[in-house]
Amino acid sequence: MKTSRLIRFILLFYSCAYISMPPAAASSGAGKIEPGKIIDTVICQSDPTQSYALYIPAKGNSVALPVIYFFDPHADGALPLRKYKSLADVYGFILIGSNNSKNGNDWSTTENTWLHLFNDTKSRLKINSNRIYTGGFSGGAKVAGYVALQHPGIKGVIANGAGLPDGTPAGDFNFSFTAIAGEGDMNLTDLVAFSNDLDKTRTRHRIIFFEGIHEWAPESAMSIAFAGLQFDAMQAGLIPKDAPFINRYVAKSKNRLEAYYKAHQLIKAGQECWLSISILDGLTNETAWFKEKAASLAGNTLYQKQRQAQENLLVREQNTKAAYMQHFQQGDRNYWLTTINDLQAKAGAKTAESGMYERLLAYLSLAFYSISNHLINSNGNKEARHFVELYKLADPTNSEAWYFSAILNAREGHADAIESDLHKAVQYGFRDRGRLMKQPEFKNSVYANKLFRN
């Protein structure tokens, strides 16, 4: 097997995730820009290879509206728009999703994509130039952060499942920073650490947690992020202070806090306190109430016990990852079968430790993807098969695992298995016909027509 140093390099290189896929459904041309309806593809006038998905709130765009530019790691611009269109209607945001930004692009390509995207939308739509925001998931979160770092006009970043571009230190940014992470997200600890570093700066920031894994946040969590952008605008004097809106948020936060107390989930109660303190700072005296609650929690014996248990879990998690690193260079299939089955059982048990086991599974999924991809590209087919099979076990609904398996089946001459694996890849979200047709093993084959005839 490969050396530990090579494995570490591969994992670092692919630390942001999965090969990209273009939008699942794309219409040709710009179409009619109709409020309340998602347009999957608007082609940029300056470059027909660049396009984006668009959603204008149902109330229309007769006045200049705030806008959020979303970046999906698989270049599926319409995906976040479908998830959050109801929030756009509630908060009055235009939503735009790039169909070109994807994992694997270098920063110069990212910059080019952004310039075409921004210039085209600015010429077509009435956009409030004082309220331009970016958001993204996983590698797309890093793109959102990159754009904000390079372009001072961006007022806020929503970073879902990842932080700013690698190596970016916390600082006094010109934009607010909203981190969102599932409790089973492999990047949760990194986002928490970065948020803690931002505590030492003047950057307005907050972190929002949800029950889930490495995925686009549910609407309930993203609604808080949208509300945070509204509060940022109020605090900066960009829009008038809306007392009823503030009071509604305070009431909802207090209700969530009460529920956490009743369930004895004091860690979550503390997170809720600090979220409301950060999000309401400078807008209401109610922040003092949340500060008192946070101070009271700090002296609570049960809270201290839960916090210590959480810290112990994080240490276990880091140590477990270190142990996995040693086993990546060994061909012990039985070790991984036992490990994966144990993690899946414990992750599904829904205990206080479930989040850790979900994060470890996500870590293994990313590791197996990264190593498999490297070995396939370097024609290390025998070793690649070992890791691809582990990838399918650890993350059985990940389309990349089945796509990799199909490539190896083609190289090994297993014709019947090729089509079966490709169908599973499509079933689990693979949509990149162009990538399939460029793959040497499938070039000039009938698979593309069979899989994408609809």
C-alpha positions in Angstrom: 0.0 0.0 0.0 1.0 3.7 -0.2 3.1 5.3 2.5 1.7 7.2 5.4 3.2 10.5 4.0 1.4 10.0 0.6 -1.9 9.1 2.3 -1.6 12.3 4.4 -0.9 14.3 1.3 -3.9 12.9 -0.6 -6.3 13.6 2.3 -5.0 17.2 2.6 -5.2 17.8 -1.1 -8.8 16.6 -1.3 -9.9 18.1 2.1 -12.9 19.8 0.5 -14.7 16.9 -1.0 -16.2 15.5 -4.0 -15.9 15.7 -7.7 -18.5 18.1 -9.1 -21.7 17.5 -11.0 -23.6 20.0 -13.1 -27.3 20.9 -12.6 -29.8 18.1 -12.7 -32.2 20.0 -14.9 -31.2 22.9 -17.1 -33.3 24.8 -19.5 -31.8 26.4 -22.6 -31.7 30.2 -22.8 -32.7 32.7 -20.2 -36.4 32.2 -20.3 -38.8 34.6 -18.9 -37.7 36.0 -15.6 -40.9 35.4 -13.6 -41.1 36.2 -9.9 -42.0 33.3 -7.7 -40.6 30.7 -10.1 -37.1 29.1 -10.2 -35.3 29.5 -13.5 -32.7 26.7 -13.7 -30.5 28.3 -16.3 -30.0 31.9 -17.2 -27.1 32.1 -19.7 -24.6 34.9 -19.2 -24.7 37.4 -22.1 -21.0 37.9 -22.1 -20.1 34.2 -22.1 -22.6 31.4 -23.1 -20.6 28.8 -21.2 -21.5 30.6 -18.0 -24.9 30.3 -16.5 -26.8 30.5 -13.2 -30.1 29.6 -11.6 -32.4 32.5 -10.4 -35.2 33.0 -8.0 -36.9 36.4 -7.6 -39.3 36.6 -4.6 -43.0 36.2 -5.4 -43.6 39.8 -4.6 -41.4 40.8 -7.5 -38.4 43.0 -8.2 -39.9 46.4 -8.8 -37.5 47.8 -6.2 -33.8 47.0 -5.6 -33.6 43.9 -3.4 -30.8 42.2 -1.4 -29.3 39.2 -3.0 -27.5 36.0 -2.0 -25.2 34.3 -4.5 -25.1 30.6 -3.7 -22.3 28.2 -4.6 -22.9 24.5 -4.6 -19.8 22.2 -4.7 -21.5 20.2 -7.5 -22.3 23.3 -9.7 -26.0 22.6 -9.0 -27.1 26.2 -8.9 -30.8 25.5 -8.5 -30.4 23.2 -5.5 -30.1 25.8 -2.8 -32.8 27.9 -4.5 -35.2 25.0 -4.3 -34.4 24.5 -0.7 -34.7 28.1 0.4 -37.2 29.8 -2.0 -39.7 30.1 0.8 -37.2 32.0 2.9 -36.5 34.3 -0.1 -40.2 35.1 -0.1 -40.3 35.8 3.6 -37.2 37.9 3.8 -37.4 39.5 0.3 -34.0 38.2 -1.0 -33.1 37.4 -4.6 -31.4 34.1 -4.8 -28.8 33.2 -7.4 -27.0 29.9 -7.8 -23.9 29.5 -10.0 -24.0 26.6 -12.5 -20.2 26.8 -13.1 -18.7 27.0 -9.6 -17.6 23.6 -8.4 -15.0 21.6 -6.5 -11.8 21.3 -8.4 -11.8 24.8 -10.0 -8.8 26.9 -9.2 -9.1 30.4 -7.8 -8.6 32.1 -11.2 -11.4 30.1 -12.6 -13.5 30.9 -9.6 -12.8 34.6 -10.1 -13.8 34.5 -13.7 -17.0 32.7 -12.9 -17.8 35.3 -10.2 -17.2 38.3 -12.5 -19.5 36.9 -15.3 -22.1 36.0 -12.7 -22.0 39.3 -10.9 -21.9 41.5 -14.0 -24.7 39.6 -15.7 -27.1 39.7 -12.8 -26.3 43.3 -12.0 -27.3 44.3 -15.6 -30.5 42.2 -15.6 -31.9 42.7 -12.0 -32.6 45.5 -9.6 -30.0 44.6 -6.8 -29.5 46.6 -3.7 -25.7 47.3 -4.0 -25.4 47.8 -0.3 -26.8 44.3 0.5 -24.9 41.7 -1.5 -24.2 38.4 0.2 -22.6 35.1 -0.7 -23.3 31.6 0.6 -22.2 28.1 -0.1 -21.9 24.5 1.1 -18.7 22.6 1.6 -16.3 23.6 -1.2 -18.9 26.2 -2.2 -18.6 27.8 1.3 -14.9 28.3 0.5 -15.9 29.9 -2.8 -18.4 32.2 -1.0 -15.6 33.2 1.4 -13.1 33.7 -1.4 -15.4 36.1 -3.2 -16.0 38.1 0.0 -12.3 38.3 0.7 -11.5 39.5 -2.8 -14.5 41.9 -3.3 -15.1 44.4 -0.4 -18.7 45.1 -1.5 -19.8 41.7 -0.1 -21.6 42.4 3.2 -21.9 38.9 4.6 -21.0 35.2 4.1 -23.0 32.1 5.0 -20.6 29.2 5.2 -22.4 25.9 5.4 -20.2 22.9 6.2 -16.8 24.5 5.7 -15.0 27.8 6.4 -13.0 30.3 4.5 -10.4 29.2 2.0 -7.7 27.1 3.6 -5.0 29.0 5.4 -7.2 32.2 5.9 -6.7 33.4 9.5 -9.5 35.0 11.5 -9.4 38.8 11.1 -11.4 42.0 11.1 -13.3 41.3 8.0 -15.5 43.7 6.0 -18.3 41.1 6.0 -20.2 39.3 8.7 -19.6 35.5 8.9 -22.3 33.0 9.6 -21.1 29.4 10.0 -23.6 26.5 9.8 -22.7 22.9 10.6 -24.5 19.6 11.2 -23.6 17.9 14.4 -22.4 15.0 12.3 -20.4 17.2 9.9 -16.8 16.2 9.7 -15.9 19.9 9.5 -17.8 20.9 12.6 -14.7 21.1 14.9 -12.9 23.2 12.3 -15.8 25.7 12.1 -16.1 25.8 15.9 -12.4 26.6 16.2 -12.6 29.3 13.6 -15.6 30.8 15.3 -13.7 30.9 18.5 -10.8 32.7 16.8 -13.3 35.3 15.4 -14.2 36.0 19.0 -10.9 37.8 19.3 -11.7 40.1 16.3 -14.3 42.8 15.5 -16.0 40.7 12.8 -19.7 40.2 13.4 -20.1 36.4 13.4 -22.2 33.5 14.7 -22.4 29.7 14.4 -25.6 27.7 13.9 -25.9 24.0 14.6 -28.4 21.5 13.3 -29.1 17.8 13.6 -27.6 16.4 10.5 -24.4 15.5 8.6 -22.2 17.2 6.0 -25.1 18.6 3.9 -27.0 21.8 3.0 -28.7 23.0 6.1 -32.4 22.5 6.7 -34.7 25.4 6.1 -35.0 26.0 9.9 -31.3 26.6 10.4 -30.9 28.6 7.2 -33.8 30.8 8.3 -31.7 31.9 11.3 -28.9 32.7 8.9 -31.2 34.8 6.8 -32.5 36.6 9.9 -28.8 37.3 10.9 -28.3 39.1 7.6 -31.3 41.3 8.3 -30.0 42.0 11.8 -26.5 42.9 10.4 -28.2 45.3 8.0 -30.1 46.9 10.9 -27.0 47.2 13.0 -25.1 48.8 10.1 -27.9 51.3 9.4 -28.6 49.9 6.0 -32.3 49.3 6.8 -34.4 50.7 9.6 -34.5 48.8 12.9 -37.6 46.5 12.9 -38.7 46.2 16.6 -41.5 43.6 15.9 -39.1 41.5 13.9 -36.5 41.6 16.6 -39.0 40.8 19.3 -40.3 37.8 17.3 -36.8 36.4 17.0 -36.2 36.9 20.8 -39.4 35.1 21.6 -38.5 32.1 19.3 -35.0 32.0 20.8 -36.3 32.0 24.3 -38.7 29.2 23.4 -35.8 27.1 22.0 -33.8 27.8 25.1 -36.6 26.7 27.4 -37.0 23.4 25.4 -33.3 22.7 25.8 -33.5 23.3 29.5 -36.5 20.9 29.8 -34.6 18.3 27.9 -31.4 18.9 30.1 -29.5 19.7 26.9 -27.4 22.4 28.5 -24.7 22.5 25.8 -27.4 23.4 23.3 -28.8 25.9 25.7 -25.4 27.6 25.9 -25.1 27.6 22.1 -28.5 29.2 21.8 -27.5 31.9 24.3 -24.3 32.8 22.5 -26.1 32.7 19.1 -28.7 35.2 20.2 -26.0 37.4 21.9 -24.0 37.5 18.7 -27.0 37.9 16.3 -28.8 40.7 18.4 -25.7 42.7 19.5 -26.4 46.4 19.3 -30.1 46.0 18.5 -31.9 45.3 21.8 -31.4 45.2 25.5 -32.5 41.6 25.5 -28.9 40.6 24.9 -28.3 41.3 28.6 -30.9 38.6 29.4 -29.1 36.1 27.3 -25.8 37.0 28.8 -27.2 36.4 32.3 -28.5 33.0 31.2 -25.1 32.2 29.7 -23.3 33.2 32.9 -25.7 31.1 35.0 -25.0 28.1 32.8 -21.3 28.5 33.2 -21.7 27.9 36.9 -24.2 25.0 36.5 -22.8 21.7 37.6 -24.7 19.7 35.0 -23.5 22.0 32.3 -19.9 21.7 33.4 -20.3 17.9 33.4 -21.8 17.9 29.8 -19.1 20.3 28.6 -16.3 18.1 30.0 -17.9 15.1 28.3 -18.1 17.0 25.0 -14.4 17.9 25.3 -13.5 14.3 26.0 -15.4 13.2 23.0 -13.5 15.6 20.8 -10.2 14.2 22.1 -11.4 10.7 21.4 -12.4 11.8 17.9 -9.0 13.2 17.1 -7.3 10.1 18.5 -9.5 7.8 16.5 -8.7 9.7 13.3 -5.0 9.3 14.1 -5.5 5.5 14.5 -7.4 5.4 11.2 -4.5 7.1 9.5 -2.2 4.2 10.4 -4.7 1.7 9.0 -5.1 3.4 5.6 -1.7 2.0 4.6 -2.7 -1.5 5.5 -4.9 -3.9 3.5 -6.8 -5.2 6.5 -10.3 -5.5 5.1 -11.7 -7.2 8.3 -10.5 -4.2 10.4 -12.5 -1.8 8.2 -15.6 -4.0 8.0 -15.7 -4.2 11.8 -15.0 -0.5 12.2 -17.6 0.7 9.6 -20.3 -1.6 10.9 -19.6 -0.4 14.5 -19.7 3.3 13.5 -22.9 2.9 11.6 -24.6 1.1 14.5 -23.5 3.7 17.0 -24.4 6.7 14.7 -27.9 5.3 14.3 -28.4 4.8 18.1 -29.1 8.5 18.6 -27.2 8.9 21.8 -25.1 11.8 23.1 -22.2 10.4 21.1 -24.0 9.9 17.8 -22.6 13.1 16.3 -19.1 11.9 16.8 -19.7 8.6 15.1 -21.4 10.4 12.2 -18.4 12.7 11.9 -16.1 9.7 11.9 -18.1 8.0 9.1 -18.0 11.3 7.1 -14.3 11.4 7.6 -13.8 7.9 6.4 -16.1 8.6 3.4 -13.9 11.6 2.4 -10.7 9.6 3.0 -11.8 6.6 0.9 -13.0 9.0 -1.8 -9.7 10.9 -1.8 -7.5 7.8 -1.8 -9.6 6.0 -4.4 -9.6 9.0 -6.8 -5.8 9.3 -6.6 -5.3 5.6 -7.2 -7.7 5.4 -10.1 -6.1 8.4 -11.7 -2.7 6.8 -11.3 -3.9 3.4 -12.6 -3.3 1.7 -9.2 -6.4 -0.5 -9.9 -5.8 -3.3 -7.4 -5.3 -0.9 -4.5 -8.1 1.3 -5.8 -10.5 -1.6 -5.7 -9.8 -2.1 -2.0 -10.6 1.5 -1.1 -13.6 1.8 -3.4 -15.2 -1.2 -1.8 -14.6 0.3 1.6 -16.0 3.6 0.2 -19.2 1.9 -0.8 -19.6 0.3 2.6 -18.9 3.5 4.6 -21.1 5.7 2.4 -23.4 3.5 0.3 -25.6 6.3 -1.1 -22.7 8.4 -2.4 -22.8 8.5 -6.2 -19.0 8.8 -6.5 -18.4 5.5 -4.8 -20.5 3.7 -7.5 -19.0 5.8 -10.3 -15.5 4.8 -9.2 -16.7 1.1 -9.0 -18.0 1.3 -12.6 -14.6 2.6 -13.8 -12.8 -0.2 -12.1 -15.3 -2.8 -13.5 -14.7 -1.4 -17.0 -10.9 -1.8 -16.5 -11.4 -5.3 -15.1 -13.7 -6.4 -17.9 -16.8 -6.9 -15.8 -19.3 -5.7 -18.4 -22.5 -6.6 -16.5 -21.4 -4.8 -13.3 -20.6 -1.6 -15.2 -24.1 -0.7 -16.1 -25.4 -1.8 -12.6 -22.9 0.5 -10.8 -23.6 3.4 -13.2 -27.4 3.1 -12.6 -26.7 3.2 -8.8 -24.5 6.3 -9.3 -27.4 8.0 -11.1 -29.9 6.8 -8.5 -27.8 8.5 -5.8 -27.3 11.8 -7.7 -24.8 11.5 -10.5 -25.8 13.9 -13.2 -22.6 14.7 -15.1 -23.1 13.4 -18.6 -20.1 15.3 -19.9 -17.8 13.8 -17.4 -19.1 10.3 -18.2 -18.5 10.8 -21.9 -15.0 12.1 -21.3 -14.1 9.2 -19.1 -11.8 7.0 -21.3 -13.5 3.8 -20.1 -16.9 5.0 -21.2 -16.0 7.2 -24.2 -18.1 6.3 -27.3 -20.2 3.9 -25.3 -24.0 3.7 -25.1 -24.1 4.4 -21.3 -24.7 8.1 -21.6 -27.8 7.7 -23.7 -29.1 4.9 -21.5 -28.6 6.8 -18.3 -29.6 10.2 -19.4 -32.2 9.6 -22.1 -34.8 11.4 -19.9 
